[in-house]
């Protein structure tokens, strides 16, 4: 089956007379002994629909977590103190801050520099990859980087939030773990905080499941229900947003106020740079249709100046605006952008 079909049909209840089409929300903290779980911290039937569809899409087994950063913490929990961790210099600052606050040796790479990245893999325990990076939109050759990291003996995790399994499936070319902030494109409606990871390695799966249970990084039943419902429309939402993002990126390249445009040719995320921080901040705060907000991947378009956060590296331009393109009419979005930039 095509991935678009999987988003719709996977994780449904068995087709029995009288059965619901959607997995119900199970609001329970304890269960009658003898089943899969006796206590809510160790599992809930509401997780299973979302995990089933994501596992099938990614080509592995999925685990839902309380947030995207909780999946990062679970992955880091596989390491010993002093482990060498390689990650993008301009990757998601939540993951970078988490790694740098831990007992690890950190090496930063530019994933678009294949040779330089591979050189940094020597002796690494974990290689964490993003492509495109968030927010710099640096694009790496993921299959080559994953293969090189595996050859170096490293555990490989890929943040697939921007691409989604409809645009890339890193487990199929050797990644050990794929992580998502399901709050973004998977959920798609800016109404939940949730993370999910997937792996093909059964031993890794059991260790990650144990981390989730022992550390209490469990998701809510309602959040899993909403995320599973959001995934059902992922294909049509992503296609629409991606088509609009391509149009907007092309027009931004010709705009006199824009110094640089970063769009990899796929996905719903566009970054562009204006002359200074003041101009970028004023523009993002003056839009009428595009929401000034920090998240991304929803049906509504959002944008922000990323350097307003202290955790962003100083090498991110002060005037960089990260735009998450939603499903609004592209001409309305462009009119809003033109007015805000002016």
N, C-alpha and C positions, 0 to 999 in steps of 0.2 A: 504493500500500500504506500501511496505517496504521503509525505509528512503532513500535508494539509488535511488529509483524511484522518490521520492518526490523531491530530489535535481535537477532532470532533468525536471520534468513536471510542478511543481508549479510556480506560478507567471508568466505564459505565457498569452499573449493576447487571447481573445475569438477566437475560431476557425471559423472564418467567411471567405467567399470567398475573396481573395485578401489581407487578414490581414497578417501582418508580424509574423514570429514565435517568434521573440524576441521583448520585449517592447522597443520602440525607446527612444533615449535620447531627453529629452525635455529641450531645452536651452531657458528658458524664466524667467524673473523676475516678470512679471505681467500677469494676465489672465483676460479674459472677465468675468464680474460679472455674478453670477448665478450658478456657478459650485462649486466644492469642495473647491477651494481656489481662492482668487483674487490676492494674493501677494506671491512671491516665498519663503519668510521666513516662511510661514504657510503651505507649502506643494508643492509638485511637482509630476507629474505623474511618473517621473523616479524613485522616491523612492519606488513606490508601488510594483514593481516586486520583488525587493530585500526583502522588508519587508514581502511580501506575502510568499515567499519561506522560510524565516527564521522563521516566525511565525508558519507556518505549521510544520516545522521540530522540533521546540521547544515545540509545543503544546500550543501556546498562541498567543498574538498579538505583533508584533515587531515594533520597531521604530529605524530608522537609525540616527546616529549622526555624527558630523564632525570628531570624533576620538574615540578611545577606552576610553581614559581618560575623554572625554566628557560624556560618559555614567556613569562613576564613579561620576563625578560632579553632574549630574542630580539626581543620587540616593542619594547622600549626601544632595542635595537640598530639600529632603523630611523631613529632620531633623530640630529640633530646636537647637539653641546654647546651649551648655552644654550637648548635647546628648552623651550617652555612645556607643562607636563603638568598636566592637571586630573584629580583623582581623589577618591574619597569620603573624607571626614574620618574615618569610622569603618569603612573598608574593611579587608580582610585586611592585617594588620600586616607580613607578609613583603613584599608588593608595595609598601606605603607606605615601608618602610625601604629597599628597593632603590632606589626613585625618589629619596627624600630623600638618599641617599648619592651620587647621581650628579650630573653637571654640568647640572642642569635648574632651571628656575624652576617651583616647585610651587604650585598653587592647590588648596585643599581645598574641597569642596562637600558639602552635604547633598542627596543625590539626591531626597529626598522634597519638597524645595523646588524646584519646577520653574522658576519665574521666576528665583530666585537662581542656580540652576545654569546656566541659559542665559546669564545675564549674564556668568558666569565663562568662557564658551567663547570670547569675543572674543579673537582673536589666538592661540588655543591651537594647538599642533602635534599633541598627542595628548590625547584625552579617554578616560579609563579608567573604566568604569562597573561597578558591582555592584548588583544588586537581587534579593533583599534583601542589605543589606550584612552583612559578617561582622566582629564579632558583634552589631552594634546592631540588625540586622533592619530597617533603614530601607528603605522600598520606594519606588522611583521609577517614573515613567511612561516606561519605556524607549523605546518607539517615538518619543515626542515628543522625548526627550532626544537620541536618536541622530540624528533628522532635524535638530534644531537644531545639533548639533555638526558634522554634515556641511555644513550651510549656512554655518557659520563657517569652513569650510575645514580642519577638523581630521581627523586619522586617528582612528577610533573603535574601541576594543577593549572587549569585554564579557566579564567573568568569569562564566561560566555554570555554575559548579560546583554551586551550590545548586539551581538550577532544573532543570538537565540539558536536553538537547534534547527530552525528552518533555513538558516544561512551557513551553519557550520556545525560539525559533530566531532569534536576533538578526540572523543574516546575511540573513534573508528580508525584514527591514525596514531594511537599509542599513548595519549594522555592517560594518567592514572585517575584523575579526579576532574570533573567539570563542575563549576560553581555558578550560581545565579543569584542576583537579587531579584526575587520574584515580585517584589514591590514595583518593578519597572515594567518591561514589555510583556512579561508573562501574565501578570495580573491585569495590567493595561488600563486601570481606571483610577489610580491614585487613591485607593481606599483601603490598602492593607500594607502591613510590614511583614515580610516573609522571606526566607531564603530556602534554597534547595541545592543539593549537590547530587551527582551521579557518579558511579564507578562500575567497572566490569569485574573488579577484583573482590571476590567474596570475603577474603580475610580483611581487606581494607574496609569493606562495608560493615563488618561486624565491629571493628574498632571504632568507626565513626558513629555507629549506632550506640555503642557503649558510651562514647563521649556525650552524645546528645542526652542520654538518660541520666548519666552521673552528674553532668553539669547543669541539668535543667533547661537546656536550650531548645525546649519543645515549642512547636507552633500551636496556635489556637485552632480549634475545630472550625470556627467561622472563617478565619483567614484562609484555611486550606480549601474550604468550599468556594470562597470567592475567587481564589487563584485558579482552581480547576475550571470554574465558569469562565474566567478571563481567557484561559488558554484556548477555549473553544473558538474564539474569534481572532486568535493571534494571526493566522494567515492573512485574513482580509484586512486587518488593521495594519499589519506590517507592510503589505503590498501598497496600500494607500499612502501611508506615511513615507515610505521609501520613494515613491514616485514624486511626491511633493518635495521631499528633501532634495532630490536631484535638480528639480526646477529652481528651487530657492538658492542652492549652492551656485548654480550657473549665473543667476542674476546678481548674487552678491559679488561675484568676481568682477563684474562690470561696475559696481557701485563706487562712486568717488570717495566715500567715507571709509571704505574697507581696504585695509592694507594686505590682508592675507585671508584665504579661505581654506579650511581643512575638511574635506569630505572624501572618504575612501572610495566612493562609487557604489556603495550599498548601505543599507540601514537607514535609520530615522534620525541619526545624530549629525549635526553640522556645527563646526566651530569656526568662528571668524574673529579677526582682530581689527579693532579700530584704533585711533591714534593714541588714546590715553584712558586711564581708569575713569576719569570723570565723565567722559563721553559715553563709555560703556555702561556705567552705572545709571546715568540719566536715561539712556535709551531703554534699558531693561525695565526701568521703573515707570516709563511713560506709555507703554503699549496698552492697547485697549482689548485686543483679542488674545494675544499671547500672555500667559500668566508669568509673573515674576516669582519663580519658585525654584527650589533646589533640586527637586526630583526630576525624573524623566520617564519616557516610555508610556505615558498615558494617552488617552484619546484626545486630551487637550494639549496644545503646544505650550511649552514652558521654556524660559531662558533665564540666564543669570550670568553675572561676571564672577568667574571662579576665583580670582585672586582676592575676593573679599573675605575668604576663609584663611586664617593664619596658617593652617596646615598645608596649603598649596605651596609647592616649591617656587622659589623666586624666579626660576627659569621659565615658568608659565607667564606669558606676557600679561601685563597689568590690564590691557584693554581686550583680553580674550573673552568672548561671549560664547557660552555653550548653549546651543539651541536644540531642543528636543521637538521634532516636528510631529504634530498630531494628525488628526484626520479631518480637520476643517478644510473648507475650500481653499485651494492654494492661492487663488487671486486675492482672497480676503487676507490671508496670512501675509502675502507680499505687500499689500497696501499698508498693513499694520507695521511691518518692518521698515518700509520706506518712511512712514510718518515718524516712527520712533527714532530712527537714525538722523532725521532732519531736525 
